[in-house]
């Protein structure tokens, strides 16, 4: 094959995968598609962190089991106590978020109004997203003796039981 024909073939390939919006040439179709989604996506699924070039593609994506199927997950962790509350083994709480809180803290609440603490910081964003999407998080104290720390205050052993859409449950599992 001559250099001229190789040059023509390369030019044809780069023209096929040429982005008219930003004057970028891609070597492959998959590279071109990745460029379009990453740079020019018009619709975005924040729980999945995925962009779509068409709103109809996002609507179809939202019909998948990740966004429609409910799931439940239980794991052990801590309540970060912010009050003079004395924990009792077996004590149960609900959670709530403040939409105006810039730190995305998810509070542990007793009797629907008394805040006794918050979830550990590494779970705040994922728990907040789950609660905003209509999920539920229940908390149960598993040990009476808390852990006293210099920086985090009082850490109380507990079990979190989370219920919500599968995508949020998976995001929380990944944060563990």
DRENDOTOR-455197 format. One record per residue (C-alpha): z, x, y; residue number from 1. Coordinates in nm, 2 decimals, decimal comma, padded with zeros to 4 digits. Layout:
N
      pz      px      py  pos
       Z       X       Y  NUM
...
This chain:
176
      pz      px      py  pos
   00,00   00,00   00,00    1
  -00,09   00,14   00,34    2
   00,15   00,19   00,63    3
  -00,04  -00,08   00,83    4
   00,01  -00,35   00,57    5
   00,38  -00,26   00,53    6
   00,43  -00,28   00,91    7
   00,25  -00,62   00,91    8
   00,48  -00,75   00,63    9
   00,79  -00,63   00,81   10
   00,68  -00,79   01,13   11
   00,61  -01,12   00,95   12
   00,96  -01,11   00,79   13
   01,13  -01,04   01,13   14
   00,93  -01,32   01,29   15
   01,04  -01,57   01,02   16
   01,40  -01,49   01,09   17
   01,38  -01,48   01,46   18
   01,64  -01,66   01,68   19
   01,47  -01,81   01,98   20
   01,80  -01,88   02,15   21
   01,91  -01,52   02,19   22
   01,62  -01,30   02,10   23
   01,78  -01,16   01,77   24
   01,57  -01,07   01,46   25
   01,74  -01,09   01,12   26
   01,61  -00,92   00,81   27
   01,70  -01,20   00,57   28
   01,72  -01,58   00,56   29
   02,09  -01,56   00,48   30
   02,15  -01,32   00,77   31
   01,97  -01,56   01,00   32
   02,17  -01,86   00,88   33
   02,50  -01,66   00,92   34
   02,39  -01,57   01,27   35
   02,32  -01,93   01,36   36
   02,65  -02,06   01,23   37
   02,86  -01,78   01,37   38
   02,70  -01,77   01,71   39
   02,53  -02,11   01,78   40
   02,74  -02,36   01,58   41
   02,75  -02,69   01,74   42
   03,02  -02,85   01,52   43
   03,34  -02,69   01,40   44
   03,60  -02,76   01,13   45
   03,92  -02,60   01,25   46
   04,12  -02,64   00,92   47
   03,85  -02,46   00,73   48
   03,75  -02,22   01,02   49
   03,38  -02,31   00,96   50
   03,10  -02,37   01,21   51
   02,81  -02,61   01,15   52
   02,47  -02,62   01,33   53
   02,45  -03,00   01,30   54
   02,72  -03,26   01,35   55
   02,59  -03,44   01,05   56
   02,66  -03,14   00,84   57
   03,02  -03,14   00,96   58
   03,05  -03,51   00,89   59
   02,93  -03,45   00,53   60
   03,17  -03,15   00,50   61
   03,46  -03,38   00,61   62
   03,39  -03,61   00,31   63
   03,46  -03,33   00,06   64
   03,78  -03,34  -00,15   65
   03,93  -03,07   00,07   66
   03,95  -03,33   00,35   67
   04,00  -03,65   00,16   68
   04,22  -03,57  -00,13   69
   04,60  -03,57  -00,08   70
   04,82  -03,31  -00,25   71
   05,18  -03,21  -00,27   72
   05,34  -02,87  -00,29   73
   05,70  -02,75  -00,31   74
   05,83  -02,40  -00,24   75
   06,16  -02,23  -00,15   76
   06,22  -02,07   00,19   77
   06,46  -02,09   00,48   78
   06,55  -02,30   00,78   79
   06,61  -02,09   01,09   80
   06,92  -02,26   01,23   81
   06,95  -02,30   01,61   82
   07,27  -02,50   01,62   83
   07,63  -02,49   01,51   84
   07,53  -02,70   01,21   85
   07,71  -02,62   00,89   86
   07,47  -02,67   00,59   87
   07,57  -02,87   00,28   88
   07,39  -02,82  -00,05   89
   07,16  -03,12  -00,11   90
   07,14  -03,22   00,25   91
   06,79  -03,35   00,34   92
   06,59  -03,34   00,66   93
   06,26  -03,44   00,80   94
   06,03  -03,23   01,03   95
   05,87  -03,30   01,36   96
   05,66  -03,11   01,61   97
   05,65  -03,12   01,99   98
   05,28  -03,15   02,11   99
   05,38  -02,97   02,44  100
   05,54  -02,67   02,27  101
   05,32  -02,37   02,33  102
   05,48  -02,18   02,04  103
   05,39  -02,45   01,78  104
   05,74  -02,46   01,64  105
   05,81  -02,73   01,38  106
   06,16  -02,85   01,41  107
   06,40  -02,95   01,12  108
   06,55  -03,28   01,22  109
   06,87  -03,46   01,11  110
   06,89  -03,84   01,15  111
   06,55  -03,85   01,33  112
   06,69  -03,69   01,65  113
   06,92  -03,40   01,60  114
   06,74  -03,07   01,58  115
   06,92  -02,83   01,34  116
   06,66  -02,55   01,33  117
   06,30  -02,48   01,28  118
   06,06  -02,36   01,01  119
   06,00  -01,98   00,98  120
   05,75  -01,86   01,23  121
   05,49  -01,77   00,97  122
   05,45  -02,14   00,87  123
   05,46  -02,29   01,22  124
   05,08  -02,31   01,28  125
   05,00  -02,44   00,93  126
   05,29  -02,69   00,93  127
   05,20  -02,81   01,28  128
   04,83  -02,87   01,18  129
   04,95  -03,06   00,87  130
   05,18  -03,28   01,07  131
   04,92  -03,35   01,34  132
   04,68  -03,46   01,06  133
   04,94  -03,72   00,93  134
   05,10  -03,50   00,66  135
   05,47  -03,50   00,58  136
   05,72  -03,22   00,53  137
   06,07  -03,28   00,38  138
   06,34  -03,02   00,36  139
   06,64  -02,99   00,12  140
   06,92  -02,74   00,15  141
   06,96  -02,55  -00,18  142
   07,26  -02,32  -00,11  143
   07,57  -02,38   00,10  144
   07,61  -02,02   00,21  145
   07,37  -01,92   00,49  146
   07,25  -01,57   00,56  147
   07,36  -01,43   00,90  148
   07,11  -01,20   01,07  149
   07,12  -01,01   01,40  150
   06,78  -01,12   01,51  151
   06,69  -01,45   01,34  152
   07,03  -01,62   01,37  153
   07,14  -01,82   01,07  154
   06,90  -01,85   00,77  155
   06,97  -02,15   00,54  156
   06,82  -02,15   00,19  157
   06,60  -02,46   00,14  158
   06,31  -02,62  -00,05  159
   06,01  -02,75   00,15  160
   05,82  -03,04   00,00  161
   05,49  -03,08   00,18  162
   05,24  -03,37   00,14  163
   04,90  -03,40   00,30  164
   04,53  -03,32   00,28  165
   04,43  -03,06   00,03  166
   04,29  -02,82   00,29  167
   04,62  -02,80   00,48  168
   04,82  -02,75   00,15  169
   04,58  -02,46   00,06  170
   04,62  -02,31   00,40  171
   05,00  -02,32   00,36  172
   04,98  -02,17   00,01  173
   04,77  -01,88   00,16  174
   05,04  -01,82   00,42  175
   05,30  -01,76   00,16  176
